[in-house]
Amino acid sequence: MFAFHLDDTDTNSAARVGRWETPHGVVETPAFMPVGTRGTVKGLWPSQLREIGAQMILGNTYHLALRPGENVVKELGGLHAFMEWDGPILTDSGGFQVFSLGDLRKLTEEGVSFKSHIDGSVLELTPERAMQIQEDLGADCIMCLDVCPPADAPTEPMREAVDRTTRWAQRCRDAHQREDQALFGIVQGGIDPQMRERSALGLLPLDFPGYAVGGLSVGEKPVDMYETLTHTTPFLPVHKPRYLMGVGRPIDIIEAVLRGIDLFDCVMPTRNARNATAFTSQGPIKMRNLKHQLDTSPLDPDCDCPCCTQFSRGYLRHLCTVGEMLGGILLSVHNLAYYQKLVRDLREAIKSNSAQEFRRDHLARTATKP
């Protein structure tokens, strides 16, 4: 039902090309997953996601448990039917909210008690409850409940978070029932190499079908993220998919692929689009800038998405400056298409042993900083 095939590796880096078989289709890796936190990728139809090359999308356990509730999703046929998306889906466990909603939760060995950011009601999330919710949602790939500490947490709190994540992973594995779901363990440890090693070695005996690297892109410097990945990925099984959670900028994806990561997700393409920023082959563009007012050229001449083939920069600027929702929608379509092209091109570069050249070319064209 699940199988990961390693097809090519780059001889000059740890980058690899693979195919991950899931119950709802094959995912070619490296792959980027658009984020549909509450059961939708903001502003886009499922058919549009398919047209721009998205293979797999992500939903969030915490948010879907609050609204509409996993029981509602289950009653309506599960997340695939609910969203009208017939491809693979991954759900996060709610572990990131342990970090992001620190002032609204209480953490104990048993689990996490959240005070809803919506109405103040209490959501109890234990490893067992996280499994039950995700089984009801019915995603192809689900995550263990973990503790995501700040990247710069002191050694003792970091060790406590890592060891609790390992204990919770065991409880998740014991509670998980559905054979048509792949349960991933999550490696934590901030930017401390010893803690990352401790986390990975604690999870490996549980023999998960895949492993995620969590707790990055939470405020640390990019170079620290890259060094952490360089140290962490060699501990992860070669013939299982590796998922870097919540990352990120295009250059971060490239750097992570060079270090052996296969799967990515991030809200950045759609969130930036809603704030009038486009990712292009020449670097990010602020669409509200006055210089675009009379520009009849496409947003990105190297992109064949509907936004770039049908509309001018001048029109897109107009939509963004007056607050028309179509502006954010069109830029979301483009940004996600850009990310899909990025990983497609990366796959081809890896096959030709030119992933390092791909990185250098990207940096030269976009003037971004690694």
C-alpha positions in Angstrom: 0.0 0.0 0.0 2.9 2.3 0.8 6.3 2.0 -0.9 9.2 4.4 -1.4 11.4 3.9 -4.5 14.7 5.7 -4.7 15.3 6.3 -8.4 18.3 8.6 -8.6 20.8 10.3 -6.4 23.1 13.2 -7.1 26.7 12.2 -6.9 27.8 15.7 -5.7 25.3 16.0 -2.8 22.8 14.0 -0.8 19.9 15.0 -3.1 17.7 12.2 -4.4 14.8 11.6 -6.6 12.1 9.1 -5.6 8.5 7.8 -6.0 6.3 7.4 -3.0 3.4 5.1 -3.5 0.3 6.0 -1.4 -3.3 4.8 -1.5 -4.3 7.9 -3.4 -1.5 8.0 -5.9 2.2 8.3 -6.5 4.2 11.3 -5.2 7.3 12.1 -7.2 10.0 13.5 -4.8 11.3 16.0 -4.1 7.8 17.4 -3.7 6.2 20.5 -2.3 2.7 20.2 -0.6 0.4 23.2 -0.7 -1.1 23.9 2.7 -4.8 23.5 3.2 -4.9 24.0 6.9 -8.7 24.1 7.3 -9.7 21.8 4.5 -8.8 24.2 1.6 -5.8 25.8 0.0 -7.0 29.4 0.3 -8.6 30.7 -2.9 -7.9 27.7 -5.1 -10.1 24.9 -6.5 -8.8 21.4 -6.3 -8.7 21.2 -10.1 -6.5 24.3 -10.2 -4.1 22.6 -7.8 -3.9 19.7 -10.2 -3.4 21.9 -13.2 -0.3 23.6 -11.7 1.2 20.3 -10.7 0.4 19.8 -7.0 0.6 16.1 -6.1 -0.2 16.1 -2.4 -1.7 18.6 0.0 -1.7 19.2 3.7 -4.4 19.7 6.4 -4.1 20.5 10.1 -5.4 18.3 12.8 -5.8 21.0 15.4 -7.8 23.4 13.2 -10.0 20.7 11.7 -10.7 19.2 15.1 -12.0 22.6 16.2 -14.0 23.3 13.0 -15.9 21.5 11.7 -14.8 18.6 13.9 -13.3 15.3 12.8 -16.7 13.6 13.3 -18.3 15.9 10.7 -15.5 15.2 8.2 -15.8 11.5 8.8 -19.6 11.6 8.4 -19.1 13.4 5.1 -16.8 10.7 3.7 -13.4 11.7 5.0 -11.0 14.5 4.1 -10.6 13.4 0.5 -14.4 13.5 -0.2 -14.9 16.5 2.0 -12.3 18.6 0.0 -13.0 17.0 -3.4 -9.3 16.1 -3.6 -8.6 12.6 -4.9 -4.8 12.8 -4.5 -2.7 12.1 -1.4 -3.2 14.1 1.8 -1.0 14.6 4.8 -2.2 15.9 8.2 -0.1 17.5 10.8 -0.8 16.3 14.4 -1.2 19.7 16.0 2.3 19.5 17.5 3.3 22.8 15.9 0.5 24.5 17.8 2.3 23.4 21.0 4.9 25.9 19.9 2.9 28.6 18.1 0.0 28.7 20.7 2.3 28.6 23.8 0.1 31.1 25.7 -3.1 29.1 25.0 -2.0 25.6 26.0 -1.0 23.6 29.0 1.6 20.8 28.4 1.9 17.7 30.6 3.2 14.2 30.1 -0.4 13.0 29.2 -0.8 15.5 26.4 -1.7 19.1 25.6 -4.7 21.1 26.7 -5.5 23.9 24.3 -7.8 26.9 25.0 -9.4 27.4 21.6 -8.4 30.6 19.9 -11.9 30.8 18.5 -14.2 30.6 21.6 -12.1 29.6 24.6 -13.4 26.1 24.7 -10.9 23.4 25.7 -9.4 20.9 23.2 -7.6 18.0 24.9 -4.9 16.5 22.6 -3.1 13.4 23.7 -1.1 11.1 21.4 -4.0 8.7 21.4 -6.5 11.5 20.6 -4.3 12.8 17.8 -4.3 9.4 16.2 -8.1 9.1 16.6 -8.7 12.5 15.0 -6.4 11.8 12.1 -7.9 8.3 11.5 -11.3 10.0 11.3 -10.0 12.6 8.9 -8.6 9.8 6.8 -5.4 11.3 5.4 -2.9 9.1 3.6 0.0 10.3 5.8 -0.3 11.3 9.4 2.0 12.7 12.1 2.8 11.6 15.6 2.0 14.2 18.2 5.3 15.9 19.2 6.6 18.7 21.3 8.2 21.5 19.2 10.5 23.6 21.5 12.0 26.9 20.5 15.2 26.4 18.4 17.3 28.1 21.1 15.8 26.4 24.1 18.3 25.5 26.9 19.7 22.0 27.0 17.5 20.6 29.8 14.2 21.8 28.4 15.3 20.7 24.9 16.2 17.2 26.2 12.8 17.0 28.0 11.0 17.9 24.8 13.0 15.4 22.7 12.4 12.6 25.2 8.7 13.4 25.5 8.4 13.4 21.7 9.9 9.9 21.7 7.6 8.6 24.4 4.6 10.2 22.6 5.7 8.6 19.3 5.6 5.2 21.0 2.1 5.9 22.3 1.0 7.1 18.8 2.3 3.9 17.2 0.6 1.8 19.7 -2.7 3.6 19.2 -2.7 3.8 15.4 -5.0 1.3 13.8 -5.5 2.1 10.1 -3.2 0.2 7.7 -4.1 2.6 4.9 -2.3 5.5 6.7 1.5 6.0 6.9 2.4 7.3 10.4 5.6 9.4 10.5 7.8 10.0 13.5 9.1 13.5 14.0 12.7 14.3 14.9 13.1 17.3 17.2 16.1 18.9 19.0 16.3 22.5 17.8 19.7 23.3 16.4 21.6 21.2 18.9 23.3 18.3 17.0 23.4 16.1 20.1 19.7 16.5 20.7 18.9 15.8 17.0 20.9 12.6 17.2 19.2 11.7 20.5 15.8 12.2 18.9 16.6 10.3 15.7 18.1 7.4 17.5 15.1 7.3 19.9 12.7 7.1 17.0 14.4 4.6 14.7 13.6 1.5 16.8 9.9 2.3 16.3 10.4 1.7 12.6 8.0 4.3 11.2 7.3 4.2 7.4 8.7 7.7 7.2 10.4 10.4 9.3 9.8 14.1 9.5 12.2 16.8 10.7 10.3 19.3 12.9 11.3 22.4 14.9 13.0 24.3 12.1 12.1 27.6 10.4 11.0 28.8 13.8 13.4 31.8 14.1 16.8 30.3 13.7 19.3 31.5 11.1 19.2 29.8 7.7 22.8 28.6 8.1 21.8 26.9 11.4 18.9 25.2 9.7 21.2 23.9 7.0 23.8 22.7 9.4 21.1 20.9 11.5 19.9 19.1 8.4 23.4 18.2 7.4 23.8 16.5 10.8 20.3 15.0 11.0 19.5 13.4 7.7 22.3 10.8 7.8 20.6 9.2 10.8 17.3 8.7 8.9 16.7 5.5 6.8 17.7 5.9 3.2 14.8 4.0 1.8 12.0 5.9 3.6 10.7 9.3 2.8 12.0 12.3 4.7 9.8 15.3 5.3 10.9 18.8 6.4 8.0 20.4 8.1 7.0 24.1 7.4 9.9 25.1 5.2 10.0 27.5 3.4 11.7 29.9 1.1 12.7 28.5 -2.3 16.4 28.6 -1.4 15.6 26.8 1.8 14.0 24.0 -0.2 16.9 23.7 -2.5 19.4 23.6 0.4 17.3 21.0 2.2 17.0 18.8 -1.0 20.8 18.9 -1.3 20.9 17.5 2.2 18.6 14.6 1.4 15.0 15.9 2.2 12.1 14.6 0.0 8.9 16.4 1.1 8.1 20.0 2.0 5.1 22.2 3.0 4.8 25.8 3.8 2.2 28.6 3.9 4.6 31.0 2.4 3.5 30.9 -1.3 -0.1 31.6 -0.5 0.4 33.9 2.5 2.9 36.0 0.6 0.5 36.0 -2.4 -2.3 37.4 -0.2 0.1 40.1 0.8 0.9 41.0 -2.8 4.3 39.3 -3.1 5.1 37.0 -6.0 8.0 34.5 -6.3 9.4 34.6 -9.8 12.4 33.2 -11.7 14.1 36.6 -11.2 13.4 36.8 -7.5 10.5 38.1 -5.3 8.4 41.0 -6.6 6.3 43.4 -4.5 3.2 43.9 -6.7 2.1 47.1 -5.0 5.2 49.0 -6.2 4.3 51.9 -8.4 6.8 50.8 -11.1 4.3 48.0 -12.1 1.4 50.4 -12.8 1.8 50.6 -16.6 3.7 47.4 -17.1 2.1 45.2 -19.8 4.5 42.3 -19.3 3.6 39.0 -17.6 4.4 38.5 -14.0 7.0 35.9 -14.9 7.9 35.2 -18.5 9.3 31.9 -17.5 6.0 30.7 -16.1 3.1 29.2 -18.0 0.5 29.4 -15.2 -2.9 31.0 -15.9 -1.8 34.2 -14.0 1.3 34.7 -16.1 -0.3 33.8 -19.5 -3.4 35.9 -19.1 -2.7 39.0 -17.0 -0.3 41.8 -17.0 1.7 43.1 -14.1 -0.2 46.4 -14.3 -3.5 44.6 -13.9 -2.2 42.5 -11.0 -0.9 45.6 -9.3 -4.3 47.2 -9.6 -6.0 44.2 -8.0 -3.6 44.2 -5.1 -3.7 47.9 -4.5 -7.5 48.1 -4.4 -7.8 44.9 -2.3 -9.7 42.8 -4.8 -9.6 39.2 -3.8 -8.8 38.1 -7.3 -5.3 39.6 -6.8 -4.5 37.3 -4.0 -6.0 34.3 -5.8 -4.0 34.9 -9.0 -0.8 35.4 -7.1 -1.5 32.2 -5.1 -2.0 30.3 -8.3 1.3 31.7 -9.6 3.3 31.2 -6.4 2.2 27.6 -6.1 2.9 27.0 -9.7 6.4 28.5 -9.2 7.1 26.1 -6.3 5.9 23.1 -8.3 8.2 24.1 -11.2 11.0 24.5 -8.7 10.8 21.0 -7.4 10.2 19.6 -10.9 13.4 21.3 -12.1 15.2 20.1 -9.1 14.2 16.5 -9.9 15.7 16.9 -13.4 18.8 18.5 -12.0 19.4 15.6 -9.6 19.0 13.1 -12.4 21.7 14.9 -14.4 24.0 15.3 -11.3 23.7 19.0 -11.5 21.9 19.9 -8.3 24.8 22.1 -7.1 24.7 24.0 -10.4 21.0 24.4 -10.0 21.6 26.0 -6.6 24.2 28.4 -7.9 22.0 29.4 -10.8 19.1 30.1 -8.6 21.1 32.3 -6.3 22.6 34.2 -9.3 19.1 34.8 -10.9 17.1 35.7 -7.8 19.8 37.5 -5.7 18.5 35.7 -2.6 20.7 34.8 0.4 21.2 31.3 1.6 
